[in-house]
Amino acid sequence: CHSVIRWSAMMVFSYALAALVAIAAAGVVFGAPADTKQFPSGYAYGCVNMTDVKAMPFCDATRPVEERLEDLINRLSLGEKMGLLGGANFTHVGSCNMMDAGVARLGIPPFMHLVETNTGAASACHGPEKCATTFAGPTGLAASFNRTMWRAKGEIISTELRALNNLRWHRKPDAPYSLIAPSGFGPNINQPRDPRFGRTSELPGEDPLLSGTYAVEYVRGCQEGEDAHYLKMVAGLKHFDAYSCENNRAGRSFNISAYDLWDTYLPQYEMAFRRDGGNAGQVMCSYASVNGVPSCASDFLLNRVVRGLWAREDVVVASDCGAVTNMVQHNHYAADDTDAATKSMLGGLDLDLGDMYFSPVAFGGNGALERALRAGRVSEARVTESVRRMLRKRFAIGQFDPLAGQRYASLDEFGAAAINSSAHQALNLDATLQSMVLLKNEAAALPLTPGRQLAVIGPHALSQRDLLSGYFGDQVCAADNFECVPTLASMLTRANAAAGPAGLTTVDLGVDMDSPRTSGIAAAVANAERADAVVLCLGIGHNQEHEGIDRTQITLPGQQQALALAVASAARARGVPVVLVLVNGGVVAVDNLIPHVNAIVEAFYPSLRGGEALARLLFGADNRWGKLPVTMFAANIVDQLDMYSFDMRKAPGRTYRYFTGTPLFEFGHGLSYTTFATTCTATSPVRTITCDVRNTGARDGDEVVQVYHHPPPHTAGSRGNNGDHDNHETLTLPIKQLVGFERVHVPKGSTARVVFHLTESALRTTDADGAWIVLPGSHTLTVSRGFGRDASFVENHAGKLLRVNPLP
């Protein structure tokens, strides 16, 4: 039953007045950057500046955390609890970032829950050379297939986030009140089931294992660190779940089968949530409605799956900005504001970002949760449950402990010097080198020879902003523009000139990114005719794909194809090599260009170090290419796939696991400047695969060894009452599924050993009821370096039910 709370206008006014009086009495202006004397190391700390409060049990670091937590909760009024879940207008912070109201009388400052951390710690620059490190887009980083690098990315972002917190720094340059806390949201691990999805650049590829492993390493890098006693930050996943459509994203509901949920849309999140995996501390629920229920009100997703099956009762769930409002205004899941607050709270939501539905009227909030409490639709116990989750994370980051004992509070180690340090820049470059994929290299057109006549042509030659992926951060250049981002052309020019005065480079856009203008093509062709080599820089940018918009086609926009064909024809007529460099988030179909160019490089959105990395790779200074984390489709795929269908198996199938057609380049594909030979052995049953990778070429190089499971020629039906499969309903199974990968560096003439330790779950498939099973029959495990098979091993299995998963 629900406790009934009686409120009155006088009580609301009294609480608001008391809060303001307490703020004044404490001498703390929570809406402004904190004074050093008040908060000596960062703003987001309690128990540091009020003598009477420091004597309270919740400030006693010698007591058990759960005891301290309960002491603090028991001191909070119901209004204060709601202020911690829904924000306050006196913080002067945009509601999407959700800076909560704090508890002034207890010396607890407001805490900003949302800092975007998908590619860097979103923030204003702290000085001319102190803009937070911005990495290449996650799709490119996934192309590295490098666990160590993903972990290092998390370590860098969390280090800089702690530094920004310690410096009492803020997000956007015009938002000085948005003080940064050690709480971020990233990685985004949604499934890019359709190449038209406008936010593909934010995602680490199309495979659940690859995305899940990326998330595990990145989250652990964010949360774990030098001080084992505290979380370095609270890392949050995005956007849970089944979010991969921008058009009318607030109002659509997608019918998703139990099979697809448990085969495609949930596995990567389970890996990132599990305590023996990523152990992510928080998650942002998505705008998507799954089978008629908004994700932010889904008891199935938030309570039965995350907190039940995955045993993460402690996970804090925050709404995407405005998701609760959407339940009233767009998807009409709720009758009114009060109904939306009720359904989201009972469905498992903890923090309301963007609506202030959970915040009291006294704090400038909508008051919807207040009304739900008054009507007895939500209990105070349920509100306290969310407050407990949220405050537990704040204890975990050390908010209520003495600063002297906290390594992360040290300005010497986590101060301005840590932001975009030389070590961080070096790792960023290394990550970018591994993020590009060599798709084609006809007759060894690459590497280029420096010191010759080079023509760099195309609209991406001079791109700056469009080298950055979605959610690239609040400010990447201190001048609050993109002038600090080196262009591809500038870095290719520098590398070409380094060999001597004969290294001349001409730069010509030729055409715009997306316009009908063709007047510049003739000049570009003339430059190509005078060159010893041509680099075409083509692709798409933020005007073609971004949050809020999906593409309708995946071909090159505007007149880029016409430019490419004209330039390639002129160059190849003279025997001049043409290198096509693609810059994009979602894949670009270049069906008509593949036969006309000598080499193709997929650069994704390579960010600030992209120009330097591309130059080093094209001129052969490095040989550290990645592999495709997505499938590159032909242009006509958009005529075969329904953008609003989440059925992975419907012909011709989605992603490499189900696509039955012929892609331009398949998932996992990628070449090198050297050659490798791989020999593998396996145990029986196939639980350990050992591969020796020998570099048989003339250059040092990196290789990615991949292991795939091919299920038996069988279909998985529904389970009968006894758990057996009666096959009264049949399902199309994946063609193959990635079950292991390792990246290795192999010097020329050397051999590196790679060992894969597999469990029975590597043979897993999903049945019609969403259960995880091993089918009876012959399972094939293949080893590949992205093309063909280096080895195959067969395991015969009697079949087994691994786990029954809950149904929506």
C-alpha positions, 0 to 999 in steps of 0.5 A: 500500500502507498502512504498518503502524504498531505501537502499544503501551499503553506508547507511548500512555501515553508520548505522553500524558505527553510532551504534558502535560509539554510543556504544563507546560514551556511554561507554557501552559494550553491548556484555559483562556482564554489570558493576555495575556502568552502570546498578546497578540492572540487565543489562536489563534496559534503562534510567539509565546511560545517562543524555541526554537520561534520560531527554527524555519523554520515560524515564519519569515515570510520563507520561502515558506508551502509550505516552512514548512508542510512543515517543521512537518508533518515535526516532528509525530509521528503521534499529534500529527497525529491530535490535530489532526484529532480533538480532545482531552478536555483542552480541555474543549470539546464535541466537536461544536465540535472544538477540536483538541489543538494541539501544546504542545511547538511552542507551537501552541495548540488551535484550535476549528474550528467557530463557527456563522456562518450568521446571525452569529458564534455567541458569548457577549456580550462586554458589555451592548451587545456581542452579535454582530450577528444578521442576519435569516434567510437566506431573508429575506436572499435575498429582497433579491436584493442581492449587495452586501448579502450581501457586507457581511454576510460582512464584518461577521461576519468582522470580529466573528469576528476581534474575538472571537478577538483578545479571547480570547472564547468561545462560549456563556456557560457555555463559557469554554474554547470560545475562538473562532478565525477559522474558521466554518461558514456559509452553509448552501446546501442545497436546500429541495426540500420546504416541510416541511423543518425547516431552511428558515429557514437557507437562501437560497431554492430556486434554485441560481443565487440560492443560489450567488450568495448563497454566493459573495458571503457567502464572499468577504465573510468571507474577503477583506478589508482585508489582502490577505496573509491570509484574514480567516477560513476560511469553510465551507459547509454541509451537503454534499450533498443534505440536506433531511430531518430525520426520521431524518436519520442513517439515511436514504439517498436515491436521487438521479439524475445529472440531479438531482445536477447540475441541482439539488443540486450547482451552488450548491456549485460556485459557492461552491467555485470559485476564481473564485467563492466560493473557500470554504476548508472544508465540512461534509459532511452526515448524508445518504447519497446512493445508499447512501453517506454524504456524509462517506465519499463518494469521489464527492462529496469527492474526485472532485467537490470535489478533482477536477472543481472542482480544490479539493484544498485544501478542508478537509472536516469532518463534521457532528456525529456523522456518523461514528458514524452510519455504525455506529449508524444507516445501517450503512454501516460494520461498526464504529468502525474501519471507519467511521474507515477509510471516512470517511478514505479517502472524503475526510474531514479533520476528525471533529467530534463523535465523536473517532474520529480522536483518539488514546486518549491524548487521550481519543479513540475511537482508531478511526483509530489502530486503522485505522492499526495494521491497515494500512487507512489510511496515515500519508500519508493522515493527513498529507494531511488535516493539510496541508490543515488547517494550510495554512488556519491559515497563511493566517489568519496563525497562524504569523506575527508579530502586528505585521505583521497588520492583523486582529490589531489590537485597535484595528480588530478589538476590542470596538468592532467588535462590533455597532458602530453601522455594523453595526447600520445595515447590519443594519437596511438588510438587514432592510428588504430582506428582507420581501416585499409579496405583496398590496396591495389598493386601496393598503391600505398604507402605513398612516397613523400617528396612528390607532387600530391593532389588532395581533393574533396570536401573533407580535405579542409574539414575541421568540425566534421572530423569530430563524431557526435557528442564530441564535447562542449569545447574542443578549441580554446577559441571556442571554434574548431580552428585548432583541429588540423585538417587532413590536407594540412597534415598530408602537406606537412608529411609530403614536404618533410622529404624535401622541397620537391614535396609539393601539395595542392589542395582543392575541394572540387565540390561542397559536401552536399550541394549541386555545384559542379563548377569546381570539378574542372580545376580539381581534375587539372590538379589531378593531371599534374600530380604524382598521386591523388588523395580523395577526401570524401564522405559525410558530416554533421549536416547529413547525420546527427542526433535528431536526423537519420539519413534516407540514402547512404550514398555520397551526398551532392556531387562527390561521386561525380568529382571522384569519377572525373578525378579518378579517370584523369589520374588513372589515364596517366597511371597515377594512383588514386587513394579514396579516404572516407570520413563518416559515422554511418557507412557510405556506399561507394559501389561505383567508385571501388573499381576506379580507385587504387586504394580505399581507407575508412577513417570514420570520424578521426577527431583532432589527431586524425590528420596526423594519423592519416598522414603517418599511415598513408606515407607508411610511417606506421602500419597499425590499421584496424578492422571494420566493426560494421558491414559496408553495404551497397547503396541498394540496401536502403531499398531492402530494409525497413528503417522502423523494423527491429527484426534482425532476421527479416530478409535480407537480414541485418548486420553481418550476422544475418545479412545474406547478400554480398557486402562491399566490405564485410565486418572484420575486414582490413588489410595491412602493408605486410603479410601474415601467416596463421597456424592454429590448434584447438583442444577437444572440445573446443575450449582453447584455440592457440594461434601463431601469427607470423609476419611474413612481410617486410614491415612491422605490423598489427593484426587482429585475429578473430574467432567466429561460431557457426551454429549447426544447420538447424533452426531454434524453435520454442521450448515445450513445457519440459524445456525441449525444443519442439520446433513448432516455430522455427527461427533463422539463426545467425550465419556466424557470431564473433566469439573472440578477438585479439590484436597483436603487434608482430615485428617483421620476421617474428611470430606472436602467439594468441590464445583464445579461452572459450566457454560453452557459451561460445556455442550459444544461440537464442530460441524463440522464447529468448532463452539461451541454448546450445543446439544439438549438432555440429558447431564450427568455430573458425579463425579469420583475420577478416577475410577467408578462414585460417582454421576451422574446428568442429565440436559436436554437442548434445544440446543444452539449455543455458538460461531462461530469460524473462519475457516482456 
